[in-house]
Amino acid sequence: MDFTRKWLHTILQSSFCENLDLFPAQGHVRYDVDYTFCFGYSTVDHFLLSGTLHETCVDRVSVAHDIDNVSDHHPIFMYLSLDNKYVGVTGKVHSRDHRG
């Protein structure tokens, strides 16, 4: 799905993101991706970020066109500066079912 096109599924995806306070990296000022899908030269691969990550932690989003890749999609790389005041780590909770 290409966020720059106004198709029904684009509108639905945009509404989904808006309802959950998610932002595609494609709209970020440090986004430097011209295309990801080789046969349509469109951007159909994305990162979705929370509002806080989108506003404060994105250093750069780029694409690699010059790699040995067997896919028709070129990989996107996102570089973040994570500060512990914006990102928290929680402990994992494990449960086991001990019924025989």
DAWORA-V687340 format. One record per pair of residues at least 12 apart in sequence whose ideal C-beta (glycine too) atoms are under 6 Angstrom apart, sorted by the first residue. I is the first residue (numbers start at 0). J is the second residue. Records with the same first field share a line. If there is no record, write none. Layout:
BEGIN
I->J, J
END
This chain:
BEGIN
0->12
1->41, 42, 43
2->23, 25
20->50
21->47
22->48, 53
23->45, 47
24->46, 60
27->57
29->57, 59
30->60
31->61
32->62
35->62, 72, 73
36->72
37->71
38->71
44->72, 75
46->77
51->85
55->85
56->79, 80, 81
58->78, 80
59->78
60->77
61->76
62->75
END
